[in-house]
Amino acid sequence: MKHFTKAAMITAASMLAVTGCSDKDSGTSDAAGTGSDSAVTLKFMTQSSPLAPADPNQKLIFQRMEQKTGIHIEWKNYTSETFAEKRNLALATGDLPDAIFDAGLGDYDLLRLAKDGTIIPLDDLIEKMPNFKKVLEQAPQYKSLITAPDGHIYSLPWIEELGAGKESIHSVDDFPWINVEWLKKLGLQMPTTTEELKQVLIAFKTKDPNGNGKADEIPLSFINKTGGEDLAFLFGSFGLGENWDHTVVTDDGRVRFTSSDPGFKEGVKFLHELVQEGLVDVEAVTQDWNTYLAKGKEGRYGLYFTWDKANISGANDKYDLMPALKGPSGEKNVTRTNGMGFDRGRMVVTKENKNLEATAKWMDQLYDPLQSVQNNWGTYGDTAQQNIFELDPSTNMLKHLPLNGTAPVELRQKTAVGGPLAILDSYYGKVTTKPDDAAWRLELMKKVMVPDMKAKQIYPRVFFSLEELDRLSAIETDLFAYVLRMRTEWMENGRVEAEWADYLKELDRLGLQEWLKIKQAGYDRSVTQ
């Protein structure tokens, strides 16, 4: 598969942090033939895919880890359905392992567990981890990203760089895919303005581009919630644009809430016009992923949104990426998301750990460049199943193999281990090759999206305090839900102009000004570190 599926990206960036491992609550503690003669045994809790072995020690990556470190791991391994519950229960009751691998802990939990002493600071251990220290020397920005407000480091991160700055693979998640087969059949050009898009969608609706004599085409579809399948991309034609957390940073360093910008109002007006013309999928407001996927596989969409078209309409040439459109004022903008290949809470060490030196040795091996690449994607030389890599002995470089029709997410879930790792952009071409699907999406980003990205910066991954996180969470729960509800209502009823002033007042009542103050303070701290 040539295309970088969203599922694969999630596998790399979050799925391996939140998905479970087996159809049992726990795996066996020892793999056959491993561990019995090891000098040190540590007890870890983890999670992995249902497609993977129930015992992580059956994975070739972990078997090689044990050979390199001389350290055996006894695993408690849980499914995605039970992992968070089992992890939280262990943390609450004090029935603690030595460490939690692929822990999936958010900032609030990290700070809370650090405050009550359940997890320990890793500062001293990191001094004994030369591989990890080298990562921080090569990419010093990560040191501040993993450091808590109290100055300590409580967890090890997952880092996967794929492009930098505007050319990062994370810069846009909701790529707009337009049916170029239909455009060609109807003699239409790729739209360049919002009005041209409207006319194209009308043609998709009325001129039977699929040629079956039925009015079953769906001109425009999306999933009505933040994420890669939302139509947030279209708001860039009207101002600041929109992204999943409604947050952008102006070039002079001011944090803005996208959904209170006048451009948001104008964007909603345009969407209402499309609804009035019957151009929007009637199921868009309520449909889930499976419904969205099923219609996409039938090729019924004129324009839809997702990370990679291979997920929805297939890895073919029927759909192509639509560039940013000029709005009524001539404005054109690709709004950047605030995403990056980084997760703070991938591994923590608990207060029960009595062998910190061995733990540091094992954890440091995770950041060996060749090791990190395998942890993230899978391994080589496995005689029992398909490999994602081959090792070139002349260069000691891992090269991606053809997948031969196997879904990347499936192979990665079977063989990769996730957890803490670091893959820097400097590794590509030296330590490993880029996956074909990632390279393809990066090239599309560079050619189609980057030229119209106005913002010079994104909102960084600020490590807020417990008190700040409490307030942000409380405010966002109501604020974000209100924004989506009003956007949905206005798309249907068109009353955005008449209700805009009251809407702005309600945003303030729900805590927008306090939210902006906290976010601005966090941003200001981050740029001075």
C-alpha positions as CSV (number, residue, x, y, z in Angstrom):
1,M,0.0,0.0,0.0
2,K,1.5,3.3,-1.1
3,H,-0.6,5.6,1.1
4,F,-0.1,6.6,4.7
5,T,-3.3,5.5,6.3
6,K,-4.7,7.4,9.2
7,A,-5.0,4.0,11.0
8,A,-1.2,3.5,10.5
9,M,-0.5,7.0,11.7
10,I,-2.6,6.3,14.8
11,T,-0.8,3.1,15.3
12,A,2.4,5.0,15.4
13,A,1.2,8.0,17.2
14,S,-1.5,6.8,19.6
15,M,-3.0,3.5,18.8
16,L,-0.1,1.6,20.3
17,A,-0.6,3.7,23.4
18,V,-4.3,3.0,23.8
19,T,-5.1,-0.3,22.2
20,G,-5.1,-3.6,24.0
21,C,-3.2,-6.8,23.5
22,S,-5.0,-10.1,23.7
23,D,-8.2,-11.8,24.4
24,K,-7.1,-12.5,27.9
25,D,-6.6,-10.1,30.8
26,S,-2.9,-11.0,31.1
27,G,-0.2,-12.8,29.2
28,T,2.0,-15.5,30.6
29,S,5.0,-14.3,32.5
30,D,7.8,-16.1,30.6
31,A,8.3,-17.0,27.0
32,A,9.6,-20.4,26.3
33,G,13.3,-20.5,26.3
34,T,13.8,-16.9,27.6
35,G,14.3,-15.5,31.0
36,S,15.2,-18.5,33.1
37,D,19.0,-17.7,33.1
38,S,18.7,-13.9,33.2
39,A,20.5,-12.1,36.0
40,V,17.7,-9.6,36.5
41,T,13.9,-9.8,36.2
42,L,11.6,-6.8,36.3
43,K,7.8,-6.7,36.4
44,F,6.1,-4.5,33.9
45,M,2.5,-3.8,33.0
46,T,1.7,-3.1,29.3
47,Q,-0.8,-3.3,26.5
48,S,-0.6,-4.4,22.8
49,S,-2.8,-5.2,19.9
50,P,-5.2,-8.2,19.9
51,L,-3.3,-9.3,16.8
52,A,-0.1,-9.6,18.8
53,P,1.0,-12.5,21.0
54,A,-0.7,-12.7,24.4
55,D,2.8,-12.8,25.9
56,P,5.0,-9.9,24.7
57,N,8.1,-12.0,25.3
58,Q,7.1,-13.9,22.2
59,K,7.7,-10.8,20.1
60,L,11.1,-11.0,18.4
61,I,11.8,-7.3,19.3
62,F,11.6,-8.1,23.1
63,Q,13.6,-11.3,22.7
64,R,16.4,-9.3,21.2
65,M,16.0,-6.7,23.9
66,E,16.6,-9.4,26.5
67,Q,19.6,-10.7,24.7
68,K,21.2,-7.2,24.5
69,T,20.4,-6.1,28.1
70,G,20.5,-9.4,30.0
71,I,17.2,-8.3,31.7
72,H,14.1,-10.4,31.6
73,I,10.6,-8.8,31.8
74,E,7.6,-10.4,33.4
75,W,4.6,-8.8,31.7
76,K,1.1,-8.2,32.7
77,N,-0.6,-7.6,29.4
78,Y,-4.1,-6.3,28.9
79,T,-6.6,-5.7,26.1
80,S,-7.6,-2.2,25.1
81,E,-11.0,-2.8,26.7
82,T,-9.5,-3.6,30.1
83,F,-6.0,-1.9,30.1
84,A,-7.0,1.6,31.4
85,E,-9.2,0.1,34.1
86,K,-6.6,-2.4,35.2
87,R,-3.8,0.2,35.1
88,N,-5.9,2.7,37.1
89,L,-6.9,0.0,39.6
90,A,-3.2,-1.0,40.2
91,L,-2.2,2.6,40.6
92,A,-5.1,3.3,43.1
93,T,-4.6,0.2,45.2
94,G,-0.8,0.1,45.3
95,D,-0.6,-3.3,43.6
96,L,2.2,-1.8,41.5
97,P,4.6,-3.3,38.9
98,D,8.1,-1.9,38.6
99,A,7.1,0.1,35.6
100,I,4.3,0.7,33.1
101,F,5.3,0.4,29.5
102,D,3.1,2.0,26.8
103,A,1.3,3.6,29.7
104,G,-1.0,5.9,27.9
105,L,-1.0,8.5,30.7
106,G,-2.1,12.0,30.2
107,D,-0.5,15.1,31.8
108,Y,-3.1,15.3,34.6
109,D,-2.5,11.7,35.6
110,L,1.3,12.1,35.4
111,L,1.2,15.1,37.7
112,R,-1.2,13.6,40.1
113,L,0.7,10.3,40.4
114,A,4.0,12.2,40.8
115,K,2.4,14.4,43.5
116,D,1.3,11.4,45.6
117,G,4.6,9.6,45.0
118,T,3.2,6.6,43.1
119,I,5.6,7.3,40.2
120,I,9.1,8.5,40.7
121,P,11.2,11.3,39.0
122,L,13.4,9.9,36.3
123,D,16.0,12.7,36.3
124,D,18.8,10.6,37.9
125,L,18.0,7.6,35.8
126,I,18.2,9.6,32.6
127,E,21.8,10.5,33.6
128,K,22.5,6.8,33.2
129,M,20.8,6.5,29.8
130,P,23.4,7.5,27.1
131,N,21.1,6.7,24.1
132,F,18.3,8.9,25.5
133,K,20.7,11.7,26.4
134,K,22.0,11.7,22.9
135,V,18.5,12.1,21.6
136,L,18.0,15.1,23.8
137,E,21.3,16.5,22.7
138,Q,20.4,16.1,19.0
139,A,16.9,17.5,19.6
140,P,17.0,19.7,22.7
141,Q,13.5,20.9,22.3
142,Y,12.2,17.6,23.8
143,K,13.9,18.3,27.1
144,S,11.5,21.1,27.9
145,L,8.5,19.2,26.5
146,I,9.0,16.3,28.9
147,T,9.8,18.5,32.0
148,A,6.9,19.0,34.4
149,P,6.2,22.4,35.9
150,D,8.0,21.4,39.0
151,G,11.2,20.9,37.0
152,H,11.2,17.1,37.1
153,I,10.8,14.4,34.4
154,Y,8.3,11.7,35.4
155,S,7.8,9.8,32.1
156,L,9.6,8.8,28.9
157,P,8.3,10.0,25.6
158,W,7.4,8.6,22.2
159,I,8.9,10.8,19.4
160,E,8.3,10.2,15.7
161,E,9.5,13.0,13.5
162,L,8.1,12.9,9.9
163,G,8.9,16.3,8.3
164,A,9.5,19.5,10.2
165,G,7.7,22.8,10.6
166,K,5.0,23.4,8.0
167,E,6.1,20.3,6.2
168,S,5.4,18.0,9.2
169,I,3.1,15.2,8.3
170,H,0.8,16.4,11.2
171,S,0.3,19.9,9.8
172,V,-3.1,19.0,8.3
173,D,-5.2,16.0,9.4
174,D,-8.4,16.5,7.4
175,F,-7.2,16.3,3.8
176,P,-10.0,17.1,1.3
177,W,-10.3,14.4,-1.3
178,I,-12.2,15.3,-4.5
179,N,-13.5,12.9,-7.1
180,V,-11.4,13.8,-10.1
181,E,-13.0,11.0,-12.1
182,W,-16.3,12.8,-11.9
183,L,-14.6,16.1,-12.6
184,K,-13.2,14.7,-15.8
185,K,-16.4,13.0,-16.9
186,L,-18.4,16.3,-16.5
187,G,-15.7,18.4,-18.1
188,L,-15.0,20.4,-14.9
189,Q,-11.8,21.8,-13.6
190,M,-10.4,21.5,-10.0
191,P,-12.2,24.2,-8.1
192,T,-10.1,27.2,-6.9
193,T,-12.7,29.2,-5.1
194,T,-15.6,28.4,-2.7
195,E,-18.1,29.5,-5.3
196,E,-16.5,27.1,-7.9
197,L,-16.6,24.3,-5.4
198,K,-20.3,25.0,-4.8
199,Q,-21.0,24.8,-8.6
200,V,-18.9,21.6,-8.8
201,L,-20.9,20.0,-6.0
202,I,-24.2,21.0,-7.7
203,A,-23.0,19.3,-10.9
204,F,-22.1,16.2,-8.9
205,K,-25.6,16.2,-7.5
206,T,-27.5,16.8,-10.8
207,K,-25.5,15.4,-13.7
208,D,-25.2,11.7,-12.7
209,P,-21.4,11.6,-12.8
210,N,-21.4,7.9,-11.9
211,G,-23.6,7.2,-14.9
212,N,-26.0,4.7,-13.2
213,G,-29.1,6.8,-13.9
214,K,-29.8,7.2,-10.2
215,A,-29.4,10.3,-8.0
216,D,-27.3,8.4,-5.5
217,E,-24.2,10.6,-5.6
218,I,-23.3,12.3,-2.3
219,P,-21.6,15.7,-3.3
220,L,-20.1,16.4,0.1
221,S,-19.7,14.2,3.2
222,F,-17.8,14.3,6.5
223,I,-18.1,13.2,10.1
224,N,-19.5,16.1,12.3
225,K,-16.9,16.1,15.0
226,T,-13.3,17.3,15.4
227,G,-10.8,15.1,13.7
228,G,-9.5,14.0,10.4
229,E,-12.9,13.4,8.9
230,D,-14.3,16.9,9.7
231,L,-14.7,19.6,7.1
232,A,-12.6,22.1,9.1
233,F,-10.3,22.5,6.1
234,L,-13.0,24.6,4.3
235,F,-12.9,27.3,7.0
236,G,-9.5,28.4,5.9
237,S,-11.2,30.3,3.0
238,F,-12.7,32.7,5.5
239,G,-9.9,33.8,7.9
240,L,-8.1,32.0,10.7
241,G,-9.6,28.7,9.7
242,E,-10.4,25.9,12.1
243,N,-8.7,22.9,13.7
244,W,-9.4,20.2,16.2
245,D,-8.7,22.3,19.3
246,H,-9.9,25.6,18.0
247,T,-6.5,27.1,18.7
248,V,-4.1,29.1,16.5
249,V,-1.2,31.4,17.3
250,T,-0.7,34.6,15.3
251,D,2.7,35.5,14.0
252,D,3.1,38.0,16.8
253,G,2.5,35.3,19.4
254,R,-1.2,35.9,20.3
255,V,-3.3,32.8,21.1
256,R,-6.6,33.0,19.2
257,F,-9.8,30.9,19.6
258,T,-10.8,30.1,16.0
259,S,-14.5,29.6,16.6
260,S,-15.0,33.2,17.8
261,D,-13.3,34.7,14.8
262,P,-15.6,36.5,12.3
263,G,-14.3,34.1,9.6
264,F,-15.9,31.2,11.5
265,K,-19.2,32.9,11.0
266,E,-18.6,33.4,7.3
267,G,-17.6,29.8,6.9
268,V,-20.8,28.6,8.6
269,K,-22.8,30.7,6.2
270,F,-21.1,29.0,3.3
271,L,-21.8,25.6,4.7
272,H,-25.5,26.6,5.2
273,E,-25.6,27.4,1.5
274,L,-24.4,24.0,0.6
275,V,-27.0,22.4,2.9
276,Q,-29.7,24.5,1.4
277,E,-28.7,23.2,-2.1
278,G,-28.9,19.6,-0.9
279,L,-25.2,19.1,-1.4
280,V,-24.3,17.8,2.1
281,D,-24.7,14.2,3.2
282,V,-27.9,14.0,5.2
283,E,-26.2,11.5,7.5
284,A,-23.1,13.7,8.1
285,V,-24.3,15.0,11.5
286,T,-25.0,11.6,12.9
287,Q,-22.8,9.1,11.0
288,D,-20.0,7.1,12.6
289,W,-16.8,5.9,11.0
290,N,-18.3,2.6,9.8
291,T,-21.1,4.3,8.0
292,Y,-18.8,6.9,6.5
293,L,-16.4,4.2,5.3
294,A,-19.1,2.0,3.7
295,K,-20.4,4.8,1.5
296,G,-16.8,5.8,0.6
297,K,-15.9,2.3,-0.5
298,E,-18.9,2.5,-2.8
299,G,-17.4,5.5,-4.4
300,R,-20.4,7.7,-3.7
301,Y,-18.6,10.8,-2.5
302,G,-17.8,13.9,-4.6
303,L,-15.7,15.5,-1.8
304,Y,-14.9,14.0,1.6
305,F,-12.3,14.4,4.3
306,T,-9.8,12.0,5.9
307,W,-6.1,11.5,6.7
308,D,-5.5,9.3,3.7
309,K,-7.9,8.3,0.8
310,A,-6.7,4.7,1.0
311,N,-8.8,4.4,4.2
312,I,-12.0,5.4,2.5
313,S,-12.0,5.2,-1.3
314,G,-8.9,3.1,-1.9
315,A,-5.3,3.6,-3.1
316,N,-6.3,4.6,-6.6
317,D,-6.4,7.6,-8.8
318,K,-10.2,8.3,-8.6
319,Y,-9.7,10.9,-5.9
320,D,-7.1,13.6,-5.6
321,L,-6.2,16.2,-3.0
322,M,-8.0,19.5,-3.4
323,P,-5.9,22.6,-2.7
324,A,-7.1,25.5,-0.5
325,L,-9.9,27.6,-2.0
326,K,-10.2,31.4,-2.2
327,G,-13.1,32.7,-0.3
328,P,-15.4,35.6,-1.3
329,S,-12.8,38.1,-0.1
330,G,-10.0,36.4,-2.1
331,E,-8.6,34.9,1.1
332,K,-6.9,31.5,1.0
333,N,-5.4,29.7,4.0
334,V,-4.5,26.2,5.1
335,T,-4.9,26.2,8.9
336,R,-2.3,24.1,10.7
337,T,-3.2,21.6,13.4
338,N,-1.4,21.6,16.7
339,G,-0.3,18.1,16.3
340,M,3.2,16.6,16.4
341,G,4.7,13.1,16.7
342,F,5.1,13.3,20.4
343,D,3.5,11.7,23.4
344,R,4.8,12.5,27.0
345,G,3.4,9.6,29.0
346,R,4.7,6.4,27.3
347,M,6.5,4.9,30.3
348,V,6.6,5.5,34.1
349,V,8.6,3.9,36.9
350,T,6.8,3.2,40.2
351,K,7.9,3.6,43.8
352,E,8.0,-0.2,44.1
353,N,10.9,-0.5,41.7
354,K,14.0,-1.8,43.7
355,N,16.3,-2.2,40.7
356,L,16.5,1.2,39.1
357,E,19.9,0.7,37.5
358,A,18.6,-2.3,35.5
359,T,15.5,-0.4,34.6
360,A,17.5,2.5,33.3
361,K,19.6,0.1,31.2
362,W,16.6,-1.5,29.7
363,M,14.8,1.8,29.1
364,D,17.9,3.3,27.4
365,Q,18.0,0.4,24.9
366,L,14.6,1.6,23.7
367,Y,16.3,4.8,22.4
368,D,19.0,3.1,20.4
369,P,18.2,4.3,16.9
370,L,17.8,0.9,15.3
371,Q,15.8,-0.3,18.3
372,S,13.5,2.7,18.2
373,V,12.7,2.2,14.5
374,Q,11.7,-1.4,15.3
375,N,9.7,-0.5,18.3
376,N,7.7,1.9,16.2
377,W,7.1,-0.1,13.0
378,G,8.1,-3.8,13.4
379,T,11.2,-5.8,12.9
380,Y,13.3,-7.9,10.4
381,G,14.5,-11.5,10.2
382,D,11.4,-13.0,11.7
383,T,11.1,-16.4,10.2
384,A,7.6,-17.0,11.6
385,Q,5.8,-14.1,9.9
386,Q,6.0,-11.3,7.5
387,N,8.6,-8.6,8.2
388,I,8.3,-4.9,7.7
389,F,12.0,-4.4,7.3
390,E,15.1,-6.0,6.0
391,L,18.5,-5.2,7.5
392,D,21.2,-4.2,5.1
393,P,24.4,-5.5,6.7
394,S,26.7,-3.3,4.7
395,T,25.1,-0.1,6.1
396,N,23.4,-1.5,9.2
397,M,20.3,0.2,7.9
398,L,16.7,-1.0,8.2
399,K,14.9,-0.8,4.8
400,H,11.1,-1.0,4.5
401,L,10.0,-4.0,2.5
402,P,7.0,-4.1,0.2
403,L,3.9,-4.9,2.1
404,N,2.4,-6.9,-0.8
405,G,-1.2,-5.9,0.1
406,T,-0.9,-6.3,3.8
407,A,-2.3,-3.3,5.7
408,P,0.5,-1.4,7.5
409,V,-1.6,-1.1,10.6
410,E,-2.1,-4.9,10.8
411,L,1.6,-5.8,10.4
412,R,2.6,-3.1,12.9
413,Q,0.2,-4.3,15.5
414,K,1.4,-7.8,15.2
415,T,5.1,-7.1,15.5
416,A,5.8,-3.6,16.8
417,V,5.9,-2.8,20.6
418,G,5.3,1.0,20.8
419,G,6.3,2.5,24.1
420,P,9.1,5.0,24.5
421,L,11.2,5.6,21.4
422,A,12.7,8.3,19.3
423,I,12.8,8.6,15.5
424,L,14.4,11.9,14.4
425,D,14.3,13.2,10.9
426,S,18.0,12.8,10.8
427,Y,17.6,9.0,11.0
428,Y,16.0,8.7,7.5
429,G,18.5,7.6,4.9
430,K,20.9,6.6,7.7
431,V,19.2,4.4,10.1
432,T,16.0,3.6,8.2
433,T,14.0,4.4,5.1
434,K,10.7,6.3,5.3
435,P,7.6,4.1,4.8
436,D,6.3,4.6,1.3
437,D,2.9,5.7,2.6
438,A,4.5,8.4,4.8
439,A,6.7,9.7,2.0
440,W,3.7,9.9,-0.3
441,R,1.7,12.0,2.2
442,L,4.7,14.2,3.0
443,E,5.1,15.0,-0.7
444,L,1.4,15.9,-1.0
445,M,1.7,18.1,2.1
446,K,4.7,19.9,0.6
447,K,3.2,20.4,-2.9
448,V,-0.4,21.1,-2.2
449,M,-0.8,22.3,1.4
450,V,2.4,24.1,2.5
451,P,2.2,26.9,-0.2
452,D,-1.0,28.2,1.4
453,M,-0.1,27.8,5.1
454,K,0.0,31.3,6.6
455,A,0.8,30.7,10.2
456,K,4.5,30.5,11.0
457,Q,3.9,28.5,14.2
458,I,1.6,26.1,16.0
459,Y,0.5,26.0,19.6
460,P,3.2,24.0,21.4
461,R,2.7,21.0,23.6
462,V,2.7,23.0,26.9
463,F,3.1,21.0,30.1
464,F,0.4,22.8,32.2
465,S,0.2,22.6,36.0
466,L,-2.5,20.5,37.7
467,E,-4.5,23.6,38.6
468,E,-4.3,24.9,34.9
469,L,-5.3,21.5,33.6
470,D,-8.3,21.4,36.0
471,R,-9.6,24.7,34.7
472,L,-8.9,24.0,31.0
473,S,-10.6,20.6,31.2
474,A,-13.6,22.1,33.0
475,I,-14.0,24.9,30.5
476,E,-13.3,22.9,27.3
477,T,-15.9,20.3,28.2
478,D,-18.8,22.8,27.8
479,L,-17.1,25.3,25.5
480,F,-16.1,22.8,22.7
481,A,-19.5,21.0,22.9
482,Y,-21.3,24.4,22.5
483,V,-19.2,25.4,19.5
484,L,-20.0,22.1,17.7
485,R,-23.7,22.3,18.6
486,M,-24.1,25.8,17.3
487,R,-22.1,25.1,14.1
488,T,-24.4,22.2,13.5
489,E,-27.6,24.2,14.1
490,W,-26.5,27.1,12.0
491,M,-25.6,24.8,9.1
492,E,-29.1,23.6,9.2
493,N,-31.1,26.8,10.0
494,G,-28.8,29.6,8.8
495,R,-29.4,31.9,11.7
496,V,-25.7,32.5,12.4
497,E,-25.8,36.2,11.7
498,A,-28.8,36.9,13.9
499,E,-27.4,34.8,16.8
500,W,-23.7,35.7,16.5
501,A,-23.7,38.4,19.3
502,D,-25.4,36.1,21.7
503,Y,-23.1,33.3,20.8
504,L,-20.0,35.4,21.6
505,K,-21.6,36.3,25.0
506,E,-22.2,32.6,25.7
507,L,-18.6,31.7,24.9
508,D,-17.5,34.2,27.5
509,R,-20.0,32.9,30.0
510,L,-18.6,29.4,29.5
511,G,-15.1,30.6,30.3
512,L,-13.5,31.6,27.0
513,Q,-11.5,34.6,28.4
514,E,-10.1,32.5,31.2
515,W,-9.2,29.8,28.8
516,L,-7.4,32.3,26.5
517,K,-5.5,33.6,29.5
518,I,-4.3,30.2,30.6
519,K,-3.4,29.2,27.1
520,Q,-1.5,32.5,26.5
521,A,0.4,32.1,29.7
522,G,1.4,28.6,28.7
523,Y,2.5,29.7,25.3
524,D,4.5,32.6,26.7
525,R,6.3,30.2,29.1
526,S,7.1,27.8,26.3
527,V,8.8,30.3,24.1
528,T,11.0,31.6,26.9
529,Q,12.2,28.2,27.9
